[in-house]
Amino acid sequence: MALWRRNTRLANLLGYLALGPCRHVATRPATKSTSFRCRRSLQSSATDPNFNSIVDNAPDLVRAGKRHGPGIIVLALIPITAFALGTWQVFRLGWKTELIAIFEDRLVKSPLPLPPRIDPDAIKEFDYRKVYTSGWFRHDQEMLIGPRIHDGNDGYLVVTPLERSDGGSTVLVNRGWIPRSKKAQVERKDGLPKGQVAVEGLLREPWKKNLFTPDNQPQKKEFYFPDVQQMAKLTGSDAVWIEETMST
């Protein structure tokens, strides 16, 4: 009897896998007649060439959720952008290191005599190069650039044309910073040398204006940034800028 019950349960299980559960099993206890009908259905299914079991059907793929939105694109761009910025920083570091090495090499060299005539286009090759010359300062054509902050104090940069004694062209010399209280020349007579002077300084490229600096007003001698071309035209000088480091 126990063996018969075990075979009945096995037949019901096989029928469930092949055809789905027998309706008889779900509604009432199994009997000999119901077990016979399940076994008969199982045997007929096994011999039917057109029969497909549920385990033979291909699974249906169902997409869960919505399609990928712009967020996935942003996430994909993050590593690409980081890589590009990192590469740019490496190249920029190499460029700055090489530029600093060039300037340091020029600064340790002995000063060169400033030639009588200078090609403004060639100044880039001598940026930060020490030079020396001599002549007379044209204090009557002095120009102040400002305001300029130095150690928390307001003031100006003093730019004076130097008329050279060797017959060379007149050049612009940045003589340094003065406080606002020394704006008038009468307040700094000691800083207005007369006669011939020897000047040593750094040959520099013309400065560039940024977007937030107002325009100069040369007719009023008001300068907010050193426009070398503009200042040279105003004073009849060459567009040559020297930052003075020593004057005797």
Secondary structure by P-SEA (a helix, b strand, c coil): caaaaaaaaaaaaaaaaacccccccccccccaaaaaaaaaaaaaaaacccccccccccbbbbbccccccaaaaaaaaaaaaaaaaaaaaaaaaaaaaaaaaaaaaaaaccccccccccccccccccccbbbbbbbbbcccccccccccccccbbbbbbbbbbbccccccbbbbccccccccccccccccccccccbbbbbbbbccbbbbcccccccccccccccccaaaaaaaaaccccccccccccc
